[in-house]
Amino acid sequence: MELMLRVSAAAVCALLCCLLLRRTNPELAASLSIAAVGMILLASLNLGSGLRDLRDALQERFQLSDTMMQPVLKCVAAGIVTRVTADLCKDASQNAAASAVELAGTFCALGIIMPLLLTMLKMVGEFL
């Protein structure tokens, strides 16, 4: 909870600064926005240990191998990067670039998850 309060305060401060700078210096406002996003993402990396513990517990409980978990985690990471990048593009009024980033993220996620889908289809085929 404390981290979320700090992240929210940093985001609001960056937002107010960006609003003040946007009229006179839009390039600086975009740079400040990117820096704020980077700072917030770095601050949230501390939550990774809890997620690692959850991953380990799921692997142990359901006997999942790394080959099953890695594509899911990579797909989630690709989704986060895609979302943040597209939002930064939209913030800079680059809607076409944002759409291209979202499309590329979709293709990337499909490419990442395809081996897992093939493995699952083989498993289903063996049961039939």
Backbone torsions as a table, in degrees:
resi	resn	phi	psi	omega
1	MET	NA	-40.0	-179.5
2	GLU	-62.8	-40.1	178.8
3	LEU	-62.6	-41.5	-179.5
4	MET	-64.8	-36.6	177.2
5	LEU	-65.6	-42.2	177.7
6	ARG	-65.8	-41.9	179.0
7	VAL	-63.7	-43.6	179.4
8	SER	-63.6	-41.8	178.4
9	ALA	-64.2	-42.5	178.2
10	ALA	-64.0	-40.4	179.9
11	ALA	-65.5	-41.5	179.3
12	VAL	-67.0	-41.5	177.0
13	CYS	-61.7	-45.3	178.6
14	ALA	-63.9	-39.3	178.8
15	LEU	-61.3	-46.7	-179.7
16	LEU	-64.2	-41.7	177.6
17	CYS	-64.0	-41.9	179.4
18	CYS	-63.9	-39.3	178.4
19	LEU	-63.6	-38.3	178.5
20	LEU	-70.0	-36.9	-176.0
21	LEU	-83.3	-22.9	-171.9
22	ARG	-58.5	-38.4	-177.8
23	ARG	-70.3	-41.0	-174.5
24	THR	-94.8	-32.7	-175.9
25	ASN	-146.0	80.2	-175.6
26	PRO	-64.5	-28.3	179.0
27	GLU	-66.4	-40.9	178.5
28	LEU	-68.1	-36.3	178.0
29	ALA	-64.1	-41.4	178.5
30	ALA	-65.6	-40.5	178.6
31	SER	-64.4	-41.0	177.8
32	LEU	-64.0	-39.0	178.7
33	SER	-63.3	-44.0	178.5
34	ILE	-64.0	-41.7	178.7
35	ALA	-63.5	-40.2	179.5
36	ALA	-65.0	-41.5	178.1
37	VAL	-62.5	-44.1	178.3
38	GLY	-60.8	-42.8	179.9
39	MET	-64.1	-42.2	-179.4
40	ILE	-66.5	-42.2	178.5
41	LEU	-64.8	-39.1	177.2
42	LEU	-64.6	-39.2	179.1
43	ALA	-65.8	-31.6	-177.8
44	SER	-82.7	-6.6	178.4
45	LEU	-63.8	-22.1	178.6
46	ASN	-63.6	-21.8	179.8
47	LEU	-76.8	-8.5	-177.6
48	GLY	-61.5	-31.9	-178.5
49	SER	-66.0	-38.2	176.9
50	GLY	-65.5	-37.8	177.9
51	LEU	-69.3	-35.9	176.5
52	ARG	-63.4	-41.4	178.1
53	ASP	-62.2	-40.6	177.9
54	LEU	-64.0	-43.6	178.2
55	ARG	-59.8	-45.4	179.9
56	ASP	-63.0	-40.7	179.0
57	ALA	-64.9	-40.8	178.4
58	LEU	-65.8	-41.4	178.8
59	GLN	-63.1	-40.7	-179.3
60	GLU	-70.2	-43.8	-175.7
61	ARG	-67.3	-42.1	-175.0
62	PHE	-107.1	10.1	179.4
63	GLN	51.4	49.6	179.0
64	LEU	-91.7	136.2	178.4
65	SER	-87.0	168.8	177.6
66	ASP	-63.4	-30.4	179.0
67	THR	-66.0	-22.1	177.1
68	MET	-87.9	-34.0	-175.5
69	MET	-85.8	-35.3	-175.2
70	GLN	-58.0	-46.3	179.7
71	PRO	-61.2	-36.4	179.8
72	VAL	-66.1	-45.9	-180.0
73	LEU	-65.0	-40.2	177.7
74	LYS	-65.2	-37.4	179.5
75	CYS	-66.3	-40.5	176.8
76	VAL	-63.5	-43.9	178.3
77	ALA	-62.7	-41.0	177.8
78	ALA	-63.6	-38.2	177.8
79	GLY	-64.8	-40.7	178.9
80	ILE	-65.1	-47.1	179.9
81	VAL	-62.4	-42.3	179.7
82	THR	-62.0	-46.5	-177.2
83	ARG	-63.1	-46.8	-178.7
84	VAL	-64.1	-44.3	-179.1
85	THR	-65.1	-43.6	179.0
86	ALA	-63.7	-39.9	178.4
87	ASP	-66.1	-37.4	176.1
88	LEU	-64.1	-40.3	177.1
89	CYS	-64.1	-42.6	178.5
90	LYS	-64.3	-37.9	178.7
91	ASP	-62.7	-32.1	179.0
92	ALA	-90.6	14.3	179.5
93	SER	61.4	33.8	176.9
94	GLN	-111.0	69.5	-174.7
95	ASN	-65.8	-35.9	178.9
96	ALA	-65.0	-41.7	177.7
97	ALA	-64.9	-38.3	178.5
98	ALA	-63.0	-42.3	178.5
99	SER	-64.8	-39.3	178.3
100	ALA	-65.4	-40.1	178.1
101	VAL	-64.1	-42.4	179.3
102	GLU	-64.4	-40.3	178.2
103	LEU	-66.3	-43.6	178.0
104	ALA	-63.1	-38.5	177.3
105	GLY	-63.8	-37.6	177.4
106	THR	-64.1	-46.9	178.6
107	PHE	-63.5	-38.6	178.8
108	CYS	-63.2	-45.1	179.6
109	ALA	-62.6	-41.2	177.8
110	LEU	-63.5	-41.2	178.4
111	GLY	-64.8	-36.9	-179.6
112	ILE	-70.1	-42.3	-171.9
113	ILE	-85.4	-12.7	-176.4
114	MET	-57.0	-45.0	177.4
115	PRO	-59.8	-36.1	178.5
116	LEU	-67.2	-41.0	178.2
117	LEU	-63.5	-41.5	178.4
118	LEU	-63.6	-40.3	177.5
119	THR	-63.2	-42.8	179.4
120	MET	-64.9	-40.4	178.7
121	LEU	-65.0	-37.7	176.1
122	LYS	-63.6	-41.1	179.2
123	MET	-63.8	-42.1	178.7
124	VAL	-65.5	-39.4	178.8
125	GLY	-63.1	-34.4	178.6
126	GLU	-69.7	-28.7	179.7
127	PHE	-77.1	-22.4	-177.7
128	LEU	-82.6	NA	NA
